[in-house]
Amino acid sequence: MTGNDHDILQVMHTMRAMRRLKPDPVPDQLIAKILDAGVCAPSGQNLQRWSFLVVDDVDGKKFFGERYAYWLRERFAASLRNVDDSTSEGRQIKAALHLGDHMHEVPILLFCCGTRDWPFAVPAEQRVGRAPPSYGSIYPCVQNILLACRALGLGASLTTMHQMFEDDMHSFFGIPESHGVVSVIPIGFPLGKFGPVTREPAANKTHFNRWGQHKPGLASPVA
Ligand SMILES: Cc1cc2nc3c(=O)[nH]c(=O)nc-3n(C[C@H](O)[C@H](O)[C@H](O)COP(=O)(O)O)c2cc1C
């Protein structure tokens, strides 16, 4: 810990989805640090509803990778025609496809799971079937993990394509029904360089006191 406030902001500004990863193994002590960062996250009533499954064995990665790559192509078939590398969207699609095709070679697949819980807004009489995992209590943990990966020089990205085959994952990996898989984070040393994220300025997303009002100097829409 350096105690320098600017470090965390620098990490946030350069924490891009890193989907091209080296197959080199990631030391256990780095994984332990990442998980320690994850569990620092806030959660509703501090219930810490997260659990993790760290997958680094050949069979598990093959099982996951085959299904991920299949569903990625199936789900995004329309956008995969005529991918234009000269646009950032095209480059993102290419990188996503690369990750799908190489998922089985990624050193670590981190399954971030959460216990199931109904959102407050769903009345008791409408609660049928399985509750969703408590997403709101898991995503801060997921974000902490992504930030820790970046801080430690590891590439990672947030993925959710497993939703298309999550039931199969429960059987294969023995994940109990009480838990849902919220995100699968492929982790490894990056092939490329970290760079700044590109985002629309906060000013374009910010209102002041009433929706539609802006405050110069706080966050005014950027023309
Ligand atoms: C809820 C959510 C689901 C996502 N699912 C996937 C996914 O299944 N596969 C993937 O490659 N990226 C996925 N992403 C990553 C986004 O595509 C990525 O964060 C976004 O495009 C910004 O990329 P950048 O940080 O490199 O600019 C997901 C992100 C979020 C927040």
The ligand as an SDF file (V2000), in Angstrom:
LIG
                    3D

 31 33  0  0  0  0  0  0  0  0999 V2000
  -22.6140   -6.3420  -16.9280 C   0  0  0  0  0  0  0  0  0  0  0  0
  -21.4540   -6.4900  -17.8760 C   0  0  0  0  0  0  0  0  0  0  0  0
  -21.3780   -7.6140  -18.6820 C   0  0  0  0  0  0  0  0  0  0  0  0
  -20.3040   -7.8030  -19.5420 C   0  0  0  0  0  0  0  0  0  0  0  0
  -20.2120   -8.9680  -20.2650 N   0  0  0  0  0  0  0  0  0  0  0  0
  -19.1450   -9.1740  -21.0530 C   0  0  0  0  0  0  0  0  0  0  0  0
  -18.9770  -10.4190  -21.7260 C   0  0  0  0  0  0  0  0  0  0  0  0
  -19.7800  -11.3580  -21.5920 O   0  0  0  0  0  0  0  0  0  0  0  0
  -17.8790  -10.5910  -22.5100 N   0  0  0  0  0  0  0  0  0  0  0  0
  -16.9410   -9.6030  -22.6490 C   0  0  0  0  0  0  0  0  0  0  0  0
  -15.9540   -9.8220  -23.3740 O   0  0  0  0  0  0  0  0  0  0  0  0
  -17.0580   -8.4110  -22.0100 N   0  0  0  0  0  0  0  0  0  0  0  0
  -18.1320   -8.1850  -21.2160 C   0  0  0  0  0  0  0  0  0  0  0  0
  -18.2370   -7.0080  -20.5160 N   0  0  0  0  0  0  0  0  0  0  0  0
  -17.1650   -5.9950  -20.6170 C   0  0  0  0  0  0  0  0  0  0  0  0
  -17.6080   -4.7520  -21.3840 C   0  0  0  0  0  0  0  0  0  0  0  0
  -17.7540   -5.0610  -22.7460 O   0  0  0  0  0  0  0  0  0  0  0  0
  -16.5230   -3.6840  -21.1600 C   0  0  0  0  0  0  0  0  0  0  0  0
  -16.4490   -3.4200  -19.7830 O   0  0  0  0  0  0  0  0  0  0  0  0
  -16.8670   -2.3920  -21.8650 C   0  0  0  0  0  0  0  0  0  0  0  0
  -16.9990   -2.6060  -23.2310 O   0  0  0  0  0  0  0  0  0  0  0  0
  -15.7820   -1.3430  -21.6310 C   0  0  0  0  0  0  0  0  0  0  0  0
  -14.5660   -1.8370  -22.1330 O   0  0  0  0  0  0  0  0  0  0  0  0
  -13.1940   -1.0750  -21.8390 P   0  0  0  0  0  0  0  0  0  0  0  0
  -13.0650   -0.9790  -20.3580 O   0  0  0  0  0  0  0  0  0  0  0  0
  -12.1330   -1.9100  -22.4650 O   0  0  0  0  0  0  0  0  0  0  0  0
  -13.3070    0.2850  -22.4480 O   0  0  0  0  0  0  0  0  0  0  0  0
  -19.2890   -6.8090  -19.6400 C   0  0  0  0  0  0  0  0  0  0  0  0
  -19.3620   -5.6770  -18.8080 C   0  0  0  0  0  0  0  0  0  0  0  0
  -20.4140   -5.5280  -17.9220 C   0  0  0  0  0  0  0  0  0  0  0  0
  -20.4390   -4.3270  -17.0040 C   0  0  0  0  0  0  0  0  0  0  0  0
  1  2  1  0
  2  3  1  0
  2 30  2  0
  3  4  2  0
  4  5  1  0
  4 28  1  0
  5  6  2  0
  6  7  1  0
  6 13  1  0
  7  8  2  0
  7  9  1  0
  9 10  1  0
 10 11  2  0
 10 12  1  0
 12 13  2  0
 13 14  1  0
 14 15  1  0
 14 28  1  0
 15 16  1  0
 16 17  1  0
 16 18  1  0
 18 19  1  0
 18 20  1  0
 20 21  1  0
 20 22  1  0
 22 23  1  0
 23 24  1  0
 24 25  2  0
 24 26  1  0
 24 27  1  0
 28 29  2  0
 29 30  1  0
 30 31  1  0
M  END
$$$$
